[in-house]
């Protein structure tokens, strides 16, 4: 299972760098025109954090076999996709209603860190 999280974390982190670079250069004037530079930067930043978190979970899963570590990986993956994805959608479509979805992703990320804590604390 750790290979899946390591691969997903690598892809998500790499894409965050690529999207962040496009946002800083190719998309910047368009983002400035709609006042969404900060939103886009937040999406890319949290995507990177999510990718790094998945890499951490992938490594931890080799040492801690508690199911909470696996849950953490899935929650990081889903949370990152939902949180950053909803912010990217706001920037791409201008539909601010996607902002109502972002807290679901944020909650997933918080739960993921709680699972990491539980998974490394329990001796099972």
C-alpha positions in Angstrom: 0.0 0.0 0.0 2.8 2.4 0.7 3.8 2.4 -3.0 0.4 3.8 -4.0 0.7 6.7 -1.5 4.3 7.4 -2.6 3.3 7.4 -6.3 0.2 9.6 -5.6 2.2 12.0 -3.5 4.9 12.3 -6.2 2.4 13.0 -8.9 0.4 15.5 -6.8 3.5 17.3 -5.7 5.0 17.4 -9.2 1.7 18.7 -10.6 1.5 21.4 -7.9 4.9 22.7 -9.0 3.9 22.7 -12.7 0.5 24.4 -11.9 2.1 26.9 -9.6 4.6 27.8 -12.3 1.8 28.2 -14.9 -0.1 30.3 -12.5 2.9 32.6 -11.9 3.6 33.0 -15.6 1.2 31.8 -18.2 -2.1 32.3 -16.2 -1.0 35.3 -14.1 -2.6 38.0 -16.2 -5.9 36.1 -16.5 -5.9 35.4 -12.7 -5.1 39.1 -12.0 -8.0 40.1 -14.3 -10.5 38.1 -12.2 -8.8 38.9 -8.9 -7.9 35.2 -8.2 -4.1 35.1 -7.9 -4.3 34.5 -4.1 -6.9 31.7 -4.6 -4.8 30.0 -7.2 -1.7 30.3 -5.1 -3.5 28.8 -2.1 -4.7 25.9 -4.3 -1.2 25.1 -5.5 0.3 25.4 -2.0 -2.2 23.1 -0.4 -1.8 20.7 -3.3 1.9 20.6 -2.6 1.3 20.1 1.2 -1.1 17.2 0.3 1.4 15.6 -1.9 4.1 15.8 0.7 1.7 14.4 3.3 1.1 11.4 1.0 4.8 10.8 0.8 5.0 10.9 4.5 2.2 8.5 4.9 3.8 6.2 2.3 7.0 6.1 4.3 5.1 5.7 7.7 3.1 2.8 6.3 6.3 0.8 6.1 6.8 1.1 9.8 3.3 1.4 11.2 0.7 -1.1 10.2 -2.3 0.4 11.9 -5.3 0.9 9.6 -5.4 4.5 10.6 -2.3 5.1 8.5 -4.0 3.8 5.5 -7.1 5.9 6.2 -4.8 8.9 6.6 -3.4 8.3 3.1 -6.9 8.1 1.5 -8.1 11.2 3.5 -5.0 13.2 2.3 -5.7 12.1 -1.3 -9.4 13.0 -1.2 -8.9 16.1 0.9 -6.2 17.5 -1.4 -8.3 16.8 -4.6 -11.4 18.3 -3.1 -9.8 21.4 -1.4 -7.3 22.3 -4.2 -9.7 21.2 -6.9 -12.5 23.4 -5.7 -10.2 26.4 -5.6 -8.8 25.6 -9.1 -12.5 25.4 -10.3 -13.2 28.8 -8.9 -10.3 30.2 -10.8 -11.2 28.4 -14.0 -14.9 29.0 -14.0 -15.5 32.0 -11.9 -18.2 30.1 -10.1 -17.6 31.0 -6.5 -20.1 28.4 -5.3 -17.2 25.9 -5.5 -15.9 27.6 -2.4 -18.6 25.8 -0.4 -16.9 22.5 -1.3 -13.4 23.5 0.0 -14.2 23.0 3.7 -15.1 19.4 3.0 -11.5 19.0 1.7 -10.2 20.9 4.6 -12.0 18.6 7.0 -10.7 15.6 5.3 -7.1 16.9 5.6 -7.7 17.6 9.4 -9.0 14.0 9.8 -6.0 12.7 7.9 -3.6 14.2 10.4 -5.7 12.9 13.2 -5.4 9.4 11.7 -1.6 9.8 11.4 -1.5 10.7 15.1 -3.7 7.7 16.0 -1.8 5.3 13.7 1.6 6.1 15.1 0.4 6.2 18.7 -1.4 2.8 18.8 0.8 -0.2 19.0 -1.5 -2.4 16.9 
